[in-house]
Amino acid sequence: MNSEEFRRFGHELVDWIADYFDCIEDRPVLAAIQPGDLKAQLPSTPPQQGEPMEQIAADLDRLIVPALTHWSHPSFFAYFATSTSGPGILGELLTAAFDNKAMLWRTSPASTELEEVTLDWLRQMMGLDPGMIGIIYDTASVSSMHAIAAAREGVEKRIREDGMSGRPDLPLLRIYVSEQAHSSIEKAVITLGLGQRALRKIPTDSDFRMDARALAAAIEQDKREGYLPFCVVATVGTTSTSSIDPVPEIVSICEEHKMWLHVDAAYAGSAAIVPEFRSILAGCERADSLVTNPHKWLFTPFDLSVLYCRHMDLLKRAFSLVPEYLRTPEQEKVRSGSDYGIQLGRRFRALKLWMVIRYFGHEGLAARIREHCRLADLFASWVEESKGWELLAPHPLALVCFRACPKGVEDLDALNERVMHGVNSSGRALLSHTRLNNKLTLRLSIGNIRTTEKHVREVWELLNEQLRRVT
Ligand SMILES: Cc1ncc(COP(=O)(O)O)c(C=O)c1O
């Protein structure tokens, strides 16, 4: 593609994207297709000759868009609602153009240094301790896995060198999470070869927060029984309800037992940039590591997850391996991303976050998150005031857990399932669900940059319309 062609199709595609956002509300939020529909329309063999760009672009409208679930739709309220933004998209475009592999400082000084500076800005915005040094990975699952690997390195049992199997000298390592923790922690435990039995799930209180007393008792018991407790993962903003574990109490327990505290703030970390929500990170100034996902609630395109870590030396000790062909004269003086993880090449992700933070400013980002929390409060007040609906969990941020509970209906799970199905299949909004206290629970998450009060009112009307239809 010569530069003339690139310019032409590039402009056309940027126009196409602008139109996509202008008209996104005309599209069904959830892809209205059946499994296999797209595959059936695609050739099963690759084209032998190149095809004209016009034809490829036409297939975007004809084939790809109908198979999209529109995460950028303002009535997307499922999972954790997220969205990209103009500056973030342009940042991605530039990242693809530069195509840097930021494995060493010299293979991309811009990526390495911009990452350090941008993550320090974000740290300041979140009010995190200056001892916390940031590094970017793709997702929170991967960030947490690296944090747990660093924690394991800290137990000083030569696991990097000798592994964990066939070692009578190595007790079973234990890591603790609440019953509400994200499955990514268990996956990290599996990936790192610790084994699922190394993970102990601690019960939660009536607000779905880790019971710190039960944690302390579990650690004491495990120690008595010969286990080696080494890490606790607390969650600030759990996936099901956005509950916030009592980090100040948990961190004291970790300090007492010399254990690593990793905080999973993948969702809620962004809210700490709003001064009045900063207290959600209370206690995290004493944590060893913390993950937050700008790709969740900071209007940055997927993917970009940040791990803040107080012990970069341990992270490096767990992962650094420098063969001759990667040795550079400056390596002792600079940071090389590949020293801190399993990847060698790393995308230039910091660019889009830098552009997002500069474009909106701290205040602009905080104002949007604050508004999302206001809208969630408003929605929760409608639920609370309505007969036939109830809240099922506190809503500290912008996620509301609720269900329909009209009088005289025995199987409320089935009823709510039908209500949710009705909403989602209408294409006008998308919700997701969880199970709390064995009740099927609807979740409404507000995090999209385009979501306004109008959209929240519409989904409330839609929910009521569906409830009338199924009762
Ligand atoms: C609390 C929490 N931690 C971790 C994750 C995993 O995030 P990622 O998709 O970035 O791996 C999620 C996803 O929603 C989450 O809610």
Ligand as a Chemical Component Dictionary entry (heavy atoms), coordinates in Angstrom:
data_LIG
# 
_chem_comp.id                   LIG 
_chem_comp.type                 NON-POLYMER 
_chem_comp.pdbx_formal_charge   0 
_chem_comp.three_letter_code    LIG 
# 
loop_
_chem_comp_atom.comp_id 
_chem_comp_atom.atom_id 
_chem_comp_atom.alt_atom_id 
_chem_comp_atom.type_symbol 
_chem_comp_atom.charge 
_chem_comp_atom.model_Cartn_x 
_chem_comp_atom.model_Cartn_y 
_chem_comp_atom.model_Cartn_z 
_chem_comp_atom.pdbx_ordinal 
LIG C1 C1 C 0 -11.788 -7.625 39.821 1  
LIG C2 C2 C 0 -11.295 -8.137 38.497 2  
LIG N1 N1 N 0 -10.043 -8.606 38.411 3  
LIG C3 C3 C 0 -9.547  -9.084 37.249 4  
LIG C4 C4 C 0 -10.306 -9.087 36.107 5  
LIG C5 C5 C 0 -9.704  -9.631 34.834 6  
LIG O1 O1 O 0 -9.479  -8.585 33.958 7  
LIG P1 P1 P 0 -8.703  -8.805 32.582 8  
LIG O2 O2 O 0 -9.755  -9.085 31.571 9  
LIG O3 O3 O 0 -7.995  -7.514 32.338 10 
LIG O4 O4 O 0 -7.780  -9.955 32.752 11 
LIG C6 C6 C 0 -11.623 -8.606 36.147 12 
LIG C7 C7 C 0 -12.449 -8.599 34.949 13 
LIG O5 O5 O 0 -13.536 -8.100 34.901 14 
LIG C8 C8 C 0 -12.120 -8.132 37.370 15 
LIG O6 O6 O 0 -13.380 -7.702 37.483 16 
# 
loop_
_chem_comp_bond.comp_id 
_chem_comp_bond.atom_id_1 
_chem_comp_bond.atom_id_2 
_chem_comp_bond.value_order 
_chem_comp_bond.pdbx_ordinal 
LIG C1 C2 SING 1  
LIG C2 N1 SING 2  
LIG C2 C8 DOUB 3  
LIG N1 C3 DOUB 4  
LIG C3 C4 SING 5  
LIG C4 C5 SING 6  
LIG C4 C6 DOUB 7  
LIG C5 O1 SING 8  
LIG O1 P1 SING 9  
LIG P1 O2 DOUB 10 
LIG P1 O3 SING 11 
LIG P1 O4 SING 12 
LIG C6 C7 SING 13 
LIG C6 C8 SING 14 
LIG C7 O5 DOUB 15 
LIG C8 O6 SING 16 
# 
